Amino acid sequence: MNPAEQARSVHKRLLDYYGHPQWRNPLPPLDELVSTILSQNTNDNNRDRAYQALRAAFPTWETVRDADPQAVVNAIRPAGLANQKGPRIQAVLREITEQRGELSIDFLYDLNAEEASGWLQQFNGVGPKTAAIVLLFSLGKPAFPVDTHIYRVSGRLGLRPETINAEQAHILLAQLFSPQDYYAAHLNIIRLGREICQARKPNCPICPVNDLCQFYAAQARL
């Protein structure tokens, strides 16, 4: 089976196993952008704690933008790397204001996915994954974010060459999955990576896609 057929089979199998996933309620685009920057190199719980603390401390994004940098850093400490993320968030908010004349990125609704992704990635700290999350979950545009779980699982399955990096994997995996399947496939593969196909001790015998997996086949031959 070719990679596109394998991707479709993996997607269908995970739908049967996990069902159609539903993420949290979507945030407005700017809110999602800040939340996703907070999510970098941390887990969802820490991201949410930091995001809620930031919103509690500052009533608007304008006040975050103009705040004392240390106050922002203190608010987002639960997310980790606060000394990096705080200045990064404030810099992005300032640059958006300078470019757009207001603190809003709602105009991205009017762009296609490629244009919107390219615009977002001009900012320091906003790479393909962050841009894709904003596109998929807030703007409702086709994008396939590749986080650490998806990168690991797709490599083990053999959906991507082991030699390509995460940035290249965004392009390849978006080509393998159908745009209408991005949302469910993204969330279900992440769940598989968290619950079964873990980094250190993957529980291959119970995996619902082990018969489609190169890693499992190689282990069985040992």
N, C-alpha and C positions, 0 to 999 in steps of 0.2 A: 504494500500500500504506500502511496506517495504521501509526503508530509501534509498536504491539504486534506486528503482523505483521513489520515490519522488524526489531524486536529478536529475534524468533524466528528469522528468516532469518540475521541476523548470528551468533547463537549456533550454529546448525547448521553454518554455513559454517566458523566457527572450530573447531568440534569436528572437522570433516573435515580441516582444515588442521593443527591442533596436536594433536588427540586429547584425551582426558580428562586434565586436569591433576591433579597431586598436589602439594600443598604439603608443607612439612616436617611432622614429627609434631606433633600438637596439644599445646599446653602446658596445664597446669591454668589455670583462669580468672584467678586473681590473677597468675600468672606471665605470662600473655598480656597482661593489662592493663599491667603494667610494661614488657614488651617493646614494646608498641604505643606507649606514651608515648615510649620511647626512639627509636622509628622515625620520629617526627615530624620533617619537614624534613631527612631524611637517607636514605641508601640501605640496602638489606638487609644488606650486608656490615658497614657501620659499626654498625648496630643490633645485629647478632649479636656483634660484638667487644665492644661496650659491655655487653651483657647478660651475656656470659660473664665479663667482668672483674668485674662487680658480684657475680655469684654466687660467683666465686672469692674475692672479698674479704670477703664476708659470708655466713655459712652459712645464715641464715634471713631471712625478710622482717622478722621482729621486730628483728633486728640492723641491718637497713637502716633501719628506722623510727627506731631509737633512736641511730643512729650520729652522729658528728660530721658536720655538713653538708658540710664541705670534703672529708672522706674519700669521701663518696658522689660528690660532683662530680668528684673526681680519678679515681674508678673508671670513670665513664661518659664520660669525655672523647672517646673515639672516636666517640660518637654526635653530637657537636656540640651547641652550645647547652647545655652541661653546667650552667652557672650557673643556667639556667632549669629544666632538666629534673630536676636533683637535688632542689632544694627542692619541686618539684611532686610528685615521686614520694613523698617523705617525708610531705608534707602529705596526700596521698591515703591512704597507709598509716595515718596517725594517725586520719584521719576514719573510715575503715572500722572501725578498732578501737573508736573511741568509739561508733559506731552499733551495731555488731554484738556487741561484747564479746569479739571474737576477730579475728584477722587472717585472715579467709577470706571469700570471696564465692561459695562453693559453693551457697549458698541460691538463687542466680540460676537454677540448673537447674530449680527448681520454679516459676518465673515464666514468663509468656508473653514473647514477643520484645519487645513494646511496653513491658511493665512493666520488663523487665530493662534495656532501652536507656534508659528514663527514669531508672532508679535510677543507672546508671553516669554519666549526663550531669550529675548534680548536682555532680560534682567539677570543680574548676577544672582546665582542661587536658584534659578528656575530652569531646570533641565527638561528633557523629554518626558520623564515620569510625572513631574509636577504639572507640566502643561497638559499632559494627557488626562490626568485626574480632573483638572478643572473642566476640560472639554467634555469628558464623558459624563461626569456626575453633576455638573452645574449647568453647562451650556447645552447639554443634550446632543453633542456632536460626536461623530464616530472617532474613537481613539482607543487604543489598547495599552493601558499603562503596564509597565513591566517593573514590578517590585522584586525584592530579593527572593520571595517565595516563587513567583512565576518564573524568574530567571533560573532558579534551581530545578524546579519541576520540569520545565520545558527542556532543559539540558538532559535530565535523566530519561525523559520520555524519548528523546531523540528528535524533538521537533525543531531543534536548532543545532548548528555546529557548536561544539564545545569551545571553539576558538573565538567566537564573536563575543563582544562585550554587551552590556545591558542596553546601551544606546542603539547599537545595531539590531539588537533583539526586538526593540520596539517596531522597527520597520518590517522585519521578517515575520513576526507573529501577527502583526496587523494584516499581512498579506495572506496568511494561512487561515485565519478565522474570518467568517463573514461579518460585516459591520453590524448586522442585526443581532449577532451573537456576542459582541464584545462585552457587554455589560455582564451577562450571566457567566460567560466563560472566565472573565477576569476574576470575578468574586468566587466562583467555585474552585478554580485552580488555587487561589490563595487559601481557601479553606482546606483543600487537600494538602497543601504544603504545611499548614499549621498543625493539622490533626494527624496526618498519616505520613506524608512524604517529608518528614522533618530532616533537618540538615545532618544531624549526627546519627540518629538511629531510625531510619525510615522503616515503617511497619509494612513491608512489602506484601506479606501473605494476605493481609486483609484489604489491600488497595483495590478499588473497583476498576482500575485501569491497568493492573499489573500485566495482563496479557498483551497490552499495547506498548509496553515499556522496554526500552533497550537496556536500561540499567538492571531491571529485574531479570531479563533474559540472560544477561552476562553473569549475574550472581548465581543463577541456577546452573550455569555451566561450570562453576568453580568446584 
